Amino acid sequence: MADTLSKLAKPAGTRPKTRLGRGVGSGLGKTSGRGQKGQYARSRGFKPSFEGGQTPMHRRLPKRGFNHPFPTIVAAVNVGDLETFAAGATIDVEALEARGLVKGRFDRIKILGDGELTKAITVSAHAFSKSAAAKIQKAGGKVVVVTPSSAP
């Protein structure tokens, strides 16, 4: 083992790292190839967004509106989508996720009134549109409003 390690060689095509600031004779001494003074000679250099004194892009573009940093994400499900469940079924958040009607991250579920419902089912969700609640109750079902949990 020791015999093998002592005979290791560098891979072909590699060259040693250039050592800057090692005297005038090296060709890259004193200023290390950065020239005299100025922005490029400094250690900090310049900002990645710097555009050479031109007004930066983020100042040229108009600012409008407001983006909420922590928005409430609402997943929407239409009444017509609930037709796939059996009559008399109790539909809650877990049932909707298992059926693939709501996907990804969301904070609340709202049932909307698009489509028709012919079966009597019990639907538990965080919010209902007026038309959705009317269609569910007209079909003989029940609407249960669930309060969202504050814990993540």
C-alpha positions in Angstrom: 0.0 0.0 0.0 2.7 2.5 1.0 4.6 1.6 -2.1 1.6 2.5 -4.3 0.9 5.8 -2.6 4.5 7.0 -3.1 4.3 6.5 -6.9 1.0 8.3 -7.5 1.2 11.0 -10.2 -1.1 13.9 -11.0 -3.7 13.3 -13.8 -2.6 14.3 -17.3 -3.6 17.8 -18.4 -3.5 19.5 -14.9 -1.4 22.5 -14.3 -0.5 24.1 -10.9 -2.5 27.0 -9.6 -1.0 30.4 -10.5 0.5 32.0 -7.4 -0.2 35.7 -7.4 1.8 38.4 -5.6 5.1 36.5 -5.3 7.5 39.2 -6.5 8.2 41.2 -9.6 10.1 38.4 -11.3 7.0 36.2 -11.4 5.2 38.5 -13.8 2.2 38.6 -11.4 3.8 40.3 -8.4 2.9 43.5 -6.6 -0.6 44.2 -8.0 -1.2 40.5 -9.0 -2.3 41.3 -12.5 -5.1 43.7 -11.4 -3.5 46.9 -12.6 -3.2 50.2 -10.6 -6.0 51.3 -8.3 -9.6 51.5 -9.5 -12.7 49.3 -8.9 -11.2 46.1 -10.4 -8.1 46.4 -8.3 -10.1 46.3 -5.0 -10.7 43.2 -3.1 -14.5 43.7 -3.0 -14.8 44.3 -6.7 -18.4 45.2 -7.8 -21.9 44.1 -7.2 -23.3 41.4 -9.6 -26.2 43.8 -10.4 -24.0 46.8 -11.2 -24.6 48.1 -14.8 -21.7 50.4 -15.2 -23.3 53.6 -13.9 -26.4 53.1 -16.0 -29.7 53.3 -14.0 -30.1 49.7 -12.8 -33.0 47.5 -14.1 -34.7 47.4 -10.7 -35.0 51.2 -10.7 -36.1 51.5 -14.3 -39.0 49.1 -14.0 -42.3 50.5 -12.6 -43.4 49.2 -9.2 -47.1 48.5 -8.8 -49.3 46.6 -6.5 -48.5 44.6 -3.4 -47.3 41.0 -2.9 -48.3 39.6 0.4 -45.4 37.8 2.0 -47.5 35.0 3.6 -50.6 34.6 1.4 -53.4 32.2 2.3 -53.5 29.6 -0.4 -57.1 28.4 -1.2 -57.7 25.2 -3.1 -60.9 25.4 -5.1 -63.2 22.3 -5.8 -66.3 22.5 -7.9 -69.6 20.8 -7.0 -69.5 18.9 -10.2 -66.3 17.2 -9.2 -68.0 15.8 -6.1 -70.3 13.7 -8.3 -67.6 11.0 -8.4 -68.2 10.2 -4.7 -70.9 7.6 -3.7 -74.3 8.7 -2.4 -74.3 9.2 1.4 -70.5 9.7 1.5 -68.9 12.1 4.0 -66.3 14.2 2.1 -63.6 16.0 4.0 -60.1 17.3 3.3 -58.5 13.8 3.4 -61.1 12.4 1.0 -60.5 15.2 -1.5 -56.7 14.7 -1.3 -57.1 10.9 -1.7 -59.3 11.4 -4.8 -56.8 13.9 -6.3 -59.2 16.8 -6.3 -56.8 19.0 -4.3 -53.1 18.7 -4.7 -50.0 20.5 -3.3 -49.8 22.9 -0.4 -52.9 24.8 0.6 -54.3 26.5 3.7 -58.0 26.3 3.0 -60.5 24.5 0.7 -63.4 26.3 -0.9 -66.3 24.5 -2.7 -67.5 26.4 -5.7 -70.8 26.1 -7.5 -69.8 25.0 -11.0 -71.4 21.8 -12.2 -74.4 19.7 -11.0 -74.9 17.3 -8.0 -77.5 14.6 -8.0 -76.4 12.7 -4.8 -77.0 13.4 -1.1 -73.5 13.8 0.4 -72.1 15.5 3.5 -69.3 17.9 2.6 -66.8 19.4 5.1 -64.7 22.3 3.9 -63.4 25.7 5.1 -65.7 27.8 2.8 -68.6 27.4 0.4 -69.9 29.7 -2.3 -73.7 30.5 -2.0 -74.5 28.5 -5.2 -72.4 25.5 -4.0 -74.1 25.3 -0.7 -77.5 25.7 -2.4 -76.8 22.9 -4.8 -75.5 20.5 -2.1 -78.6 21.1 0.1 -81.0 20.9 -2.9 -79.6 17.4 -3.7 -80.3 16.4 0.0 -76.8 16.8 1.3 -75.3 18.6 4.2 -72.8 21.5 4.3 -70.3 21.5 7.3 -68.0 24.6 7.6 -64.7 23.6 9.2 -62.5 26.3 10.9 -58.9 26.2 9.7 -56.3 25.0 12.3 -53.8 27.6 13.3 -51.0 25.1 13.8 -49.0 24.1 10.7 
